[in-house]
Amino acid sequence: MRVSGNVRWFALSTRLGLAVLGPFACASAQAADWSDTEFHLQIGNLDAPAFAGGGSARHMIYTLQHASGWTYGDNFFFVDIVDSRQPGAPDMDFYSEAYANLSLGKPWESILVN
């Protein structure tokens, strides 16, 4: 049985994405009052705008995002990995953002409410 290039590309890309993002998804947030971690996989054609050269290429986008709240505030981060194996398209791009909020009023909330 002959396996097409798309199937091999999908299997390799999926393994790569899980290897890179897997350890983050398994980490526990023991100091958090609450937390939520999600993993997203998107597969499809990604169109480049004209100023970036134009065109369309098949991509896989892996996204890991996490949000948690603790005594003094909350945290949020996400990491995107854009993966393409088509000629003329970048092989891999990374993008991430992280936010941490500190609430000076949060520790006083329980004292003031009671």
GUKE-378171 format. One record per residue: residue in three letters; x, y negated, z of N, C-alpha, C in turn. Coordinates in Angstrom, 3 decimals, padded with zeros to 6 digits. Each point is the difference from the previous one (the first is absolute). Last residue first. Layout:
zami/n.u/n.v/n.w/ca.u/ca.v/ca.w/c.u/c.v/c.w
Ala/X/Y/Z/X/Y/Z/X/Y/Z .
...
REM end
This chain:
zami/n.u/n.v/n.w/ca.u/ca.v/ca.w/c.u/c.v/c.w
Asn/-016.417/-040.275/054.478/-000.454/000.634/001.246/-000.213/-001.017/001.037 .
Val/001.656/-001.382/-004.192/-001.312/000.612/-000.213/-000.548/000.575/001.297 .
Leu/004.405/-001.895/-000.170/-001.018/-001.028/-000.151/-001.399/000.569/-000.143 .
Ile/003.782/002.910/000.243/-000.077/-000.757/001.253/-001.144/-001.006/-000.064 .
Ser/001.079/002.541/-003.850/-000.614/000.859/001.025/-000.149/-000.740/001.333 .
Glu/002.183/-002.293/-003.613/-001.394/000.293/-000.303/-000.681/000.830/001.091 .
Trp/004.754/-001.417/-000.450/-000.873/-000.693/000.965/-001.478/000.354/-000.189 .
Pro/003.444/001.666/-002.964/000.243/000.539/001.349/-000.924/-000.640/001.059 .
Lys/-000.296/-001.640/-004.565/-000.468/001.369/000.175/000.286/000.581/001.391 .
Gly/001.403/-004.394/-001.889/-001.248/000.059/000.758/-000.456/001.408/000.305 .
Leu/003.864/-001.062/-002.697/000.283/-000.378/001.386/-001.256/000.064/000.863 .
Ser/001.541/002.610/-004.591/-001.113/-000.731/000.591/000.314/-000.303/001.454 .
Leu/002.596/001.397/-004.946/000.122/-000.031/001.448/-001.118/-000.880/000.546 .
Asn/001.137/002.972/-004.805/-000.673/-001.119/000.652/000.135/000.136/001.512 .
Ala/002.341/001.819/-004.978/-000.135/000.244/001.440/-000.606/-001.252/000.625 .
Tyr/000.897/002.528/-005.214/-000.492/-001.111/000.813/-000.065/000.451/001.449 .
Ala/002.108/001.402/-005.356/-000.214/000.338/001.410/-000.421/-001.254/000.748 .
Glu/000.774/002.433/-005.379/-000.259/-001.167/000.832/-000.227/000.496/001.426 .
Ser/002.163/001.802/-005.237/-000.558/000.185/001.338/-000.244/-001.343/000.669 .
Tyr/001.662/003.073/-004.808/-000.527/-001.266/000.494/-000.590/000.254/001.374 .
Phe/003.200/002.418/-004.389/-000.487/000.009/001.377/-000.533/-001.380/000.350 .
Asp/001.112/003.316/-004.720/-000.006/-001.301/000.667/-000.572/000.171/001.397 .
Met/002.128/003.092/-004.532/-000.601/-000.067/001.318/000.131/-001.414/000.559 .
Asp/000.971/001.196/-004.683/-000.175/001.315/000.610/-000.721/-000.073/001.338 .
Pro/-000.803/-003.468/-004.146/000.912/000.181/001.142/-000.271/001.346/000.671 .
Ala/-000.994/-000.341/-005.168/-000.629/-000.477/001.242/001.004/000.172/001.133 .
Gly/001.008/001.451/-004.426/-000.298/-001.413/-000.100/-000.669/-000.581/001.228 .
Pro/-000.542/005.196/-000.819/001.078/-000.828/-000.530/-000.446/-001.463/-000.123 .
Gln/-002.238/003.177/003.734/-000.083/-000.271/-001.427/001.167/-000.860/-000.457 .
Arg/-001.323/001.596/004.519/001.028/000.779/-000.693/-000.031/-000.249/-001.507 .
Ser/-001.513/-002.480/005.106/-000.296/000.270/-001.399/001.147/000.772/-000.624 .
Asp/-002.208/-002.155/005.038/000.866/000.998/-000.628/-000.446/000.239/-001.438 .
Val/-000.392/-003.353/004.724/-000.528/000.139/-001.354/000.990/000.863/-000.771 .
Ile/-001.305/-001.043/005.381/001.037/000.525/-000.887/-000.665/000.227/-001.352 .
Asp/-001.054/-002.944/004.865/-000.417/000.519/-001.301/001.230/000.507/-000.738 .
Val/-001.577/-001.232/005.383/001.098/000.237/-000.934/-000.619/000.582/-001.266 .
Phe/-001.620/-002.978/004.827/-000.237/000.949/-001.085/001.227/000.066/-000.881 .
Phe/-001.966/-001.771/005.335/000.982/000.059/-001.081/-000.517/000.915/-001.091 .
Phe/-001.292/-002.689/005.150/-000.465/000.556/-001.265/001.182/000.065/-000.953 .
Asn/-001.630/-001.021/005.658/001.012/000.164/-001.044/-000.660/000.562/-001.250 .
Asp/-001.373/-002.855/005.064/-000.186/001.085/-000.956/001.094/-000.039/-001.073 .
Gly/-000.786/-001.696/005.574/-000.252/-000.391/-001.383/-000.252/001.190/-000.904 .
Tyr/001.131/000.216/004.827/000.294/-001.406/-000.296/-000.244/-000.416/-001.441 .
Thr/-000.832/004.552/001.811/-000.376/-000.926/001.061/000.143/-001.460/-000.391 .
Trp/-000.491/003.156/-004.119/000.570/000.301/001.304/-000.352/-001.120/000.960 .
Gly/-001.207/002.371/-005.284/-000.158/-001.072/000.968/000.560/000.440/001.342 .
Ser/000.514/001.230/-005.728/-000.143/000.418/001.393/-000.130/-001.230/000.885 .
Ala/000.420/002.182/-005.533/-000.407/-001.113/000.856/-000.148/000.534/001.412 .
His/002.130/001.461/-005.290/-000.195/000.274/001.427/-000.406/-001.283/000.708 .
Gln/000.883/002.682/-005.254/-000.307/-001.196/000.784/-000.341/000.406/001.418 .
Leu/002.191/001.738/-005.108/-000.140/000.357/001.406/-000.301/-001.287/000.744 .
Thr/-000.091/001.849/-005.440/-000.137/-001.060/000.985/-000.145/000.608/001.381 .
Tyr/001.490/001.084/-005.555/-000.144/000.550/001.345/-000.082/-001.174/000.968 .
Ile/-000.748/000.800/-005.543/000.261/-000.963/001.064/-000.308/000.669/001.325 .
Met/001.207/001.213/-005.516/-000.563/000.490/001.250/000.380/-001.023/001.062 .
His/-000.487/-000.318/-005.745/000.656/-000.179/001.293/-000.713/000.781/001.087 .
Arg/000.544/-001.103/-005.794/-000.619/000.855/001.016/000.819/-000.114/001.289 .
Ala/-000.366/-004.036/-003.666/000.745/001.223/000.293/-000.704/000.768/001.110 .
Ser/-000.261/-004.538/-003.830/-000.692/000.824/000.991/000.809/001.268/000.196 .
Gly/000.697/-005.520/-002.084/000.006/001.444/-000.119/-000.735/000.687/001.139 .
Gly/002.822/-004.943/-000.016/-001.218/000.657/-000.469/000.124/001.507/-000.010 .
Gly/003.098/-003.799/001.389/000.323/000.919/-001.088/-001.203/000.735/-000.547 .
Ala/-000.035/-003.412/003.462/000.924/001.022/000.491/000.310/001.037/-001.077 .
Phe/-003.088/-003.598/-000.684/001.263/-000.658/000.368/001.032/000.990/000.534 .
Ala/-004.435/001.519/-001.169/000.784/-000.386/-001.176/001.330/-000.636/000.372 .
Pro/-002.172/003.522/003.465/-000.419/-001.247/-000.638/000.952/-000.387/-001.132 .
Ala/-001.006/005.147/001.445/000.909/-001.100/000.340/-000.494/-001.267/-000.692 .
Asp/-002.621/004.727/001.652/000.255/-000.975/-001.060/000.903/-001.102/000.515 .
Leu/-000.943/005.376/001.310/000.214/-001.318/000.573/000.383/-000.947/-001.129 .
Asn/-002.627/005.078/000.649/000.798/-000.898/-000.835/000.049/-001.376/000.638 .
Gly/-000.638/004.403/003.154/-000.632/-000.599/-001.167/000.959/-000.858/-000.785 .
Ile/-000.967/002.213/005.293/000.618/000.467/-001.236/-000.724/-000.658/-001.166 .
Gln/000.774/-000.287/005.809/-000.722/-000.485/-001.174/000.770/000.429/-001.242 .
Leu/-000.407/000.978/005.678/000.685/000.368/-001.238/-000.878/-000.445/-001.166 .
His/000.685/-000.968/005.761/-000.780/-000.074/-001.229/000.876/000.415/-001.175 .
Phe/-000.405/000.158/005.829/000.843/000.248/-001.166/-000.906/-000.001/-001.227 .
Glu/-000.175/-001.994/005.528/-000.599/000.555/-001.211/001.056/000.173/-001.087 .
Thr/-001.044/-001.070/005.724/001.009/000.170/-001.046/-000.656/000.689/-001.187 .
Asp/-001.124/-002.688/005.034/-000.568/000.625/-001.185/001.084/000.032/-001.063 .
Ser/-000.951/-001.016/005.808/000.808/-000.019/-001.218/-000.729/000.728/-001.123 .
Trp/-000.153/-002.184/005.608/-000.678/000.620/-001.135/000.946/-000.041/-001.193 .
Asp/001.712/-001.125/004.114/-001.347/000.222/000.529/-000.867/000.667/-001.058 .
Ala/005.493/000.535/000.173/-001.141/-000.741/-000.533/-001.285/000.331/000.740 .
Ala/004.489/001.997/000.498/-000.147/-001.234/000.760/-001.235/-000.785/-000.432 .
Gln/001.317/004.127/-002.167/-000.309/000.279/001.395/-000.235/-001.273/000.806 .
Ala/000.025/001.744/-005.102/000.017/-001.335/000.595/-000.398/000.127/001.461 .
Ser/002.429/003.532/-003.866/-001.114/-000.315/000.883/000.181/-001.386/000.604 .
Ala/001.594/002.522/-004.859/000.435/-000.682/001.224/-001.206/-000.356/000.859 .
Cys/-000.142/001.975/-004.477/-000.030/000.919/001.139/000.392/-000.671/001.317 .
Ala/000.077/-002.239/-004.279/-001.387/000.353/000.284/-000.105/000.901/001.230 .
Phe/004.265/-001.272/-001.696/-000.689/-001.161/000.573/-001.429/000.355/000.411 .
Pro/002.692/003.271/-002.244/000.445/-000.239/001.384/-000.691/-001.192/000.661 .
Gly/-001.034/000.987/-004.696/-000.454/000.961/000.991/000.447/-000.260/001.424 .
Leu/001.220/-002.334/-004.304/-000.991/-000.585/000.893/-000.437/000.926/001.133 .
Val/003.318/001.330/-003.340/000.369/-001.342/000.440/-000.956/-000.517/001.070 .
Ala/-000.809/004.212/-002.020/001.272/000.069/000.721/000.400/-001.357/000.557 .
Leu/-003.825/000.343/-002.753/-000.243/000.588/001.310/001.280/000.093/000.819 .
Gly/000.345/-001.560/-004.460/-000.772/-000.928/000.816/-000.259/000.529/001.401 .
Leu/002.138/002.831/-003.143/000.858/-001.129/000.345/-000.737/-000.970/000.924 .
Arg/-002.426/003.600/-001.816/000.972/000.473/001.000/000.897/-001.141/000.467 .
Thr/-002.982/-000.953/-003.485/-000.735/000.249/001.242/000.946/000.460/001.097 .
Ser/001.750/-000.546/-004.329/-000.325/-001.295/000.602/-000.727/000.172/001.325 .
Leu/000.934/003.867/-002.561/001.237/-000.604/000.501/-000.286/-001.316/000.709 .
Ala/-003.617/002.161/-002.130/000.482/000.811/001.123/001.260/-000.610/000.615 .
Phe/-001.759/-002.036/-003.900/-000.917/-000.165/001.125/000.507/000.760/001.226 .
Trp/002.367/000.546/-004.029/000.170/-001.370/000.494/-000.870/-000.222/001.229 .
Arg/-000.553/004.046/-002.315/001.286/-000.020/000.712/000.255/-001.361/000.622 .
Val/-003.770/000.387/-002.704/-000.187/000.800/001.215/001.284/000.020/000.811 .
Asn/000.107/-002.121/-004.198/-000.822/-000.761/000.944/-000.195/000.752/001.308 .
Gly/002.266/002.061/-003.700/000.824/-000.984/000.692/-000.784/-000.798/001.026 .
Ser/-001.671/005.005/-001.229/000.208/-001.278/-000.683/000.851/-000.936/000.854 .
Val/000.119/005.473/-000.223/-000.494/-001.085/000.848/000.317/-001.317/-000.683 .
Arg/-000.764/005.416/-001.689/000.791/-001.217/-000.125/-000.650/-001.120/000.823 .
Met/000.104/005.672/000.162/-000.839/-001.178/000.000/000.884/-001.241/000.000 .
REM end
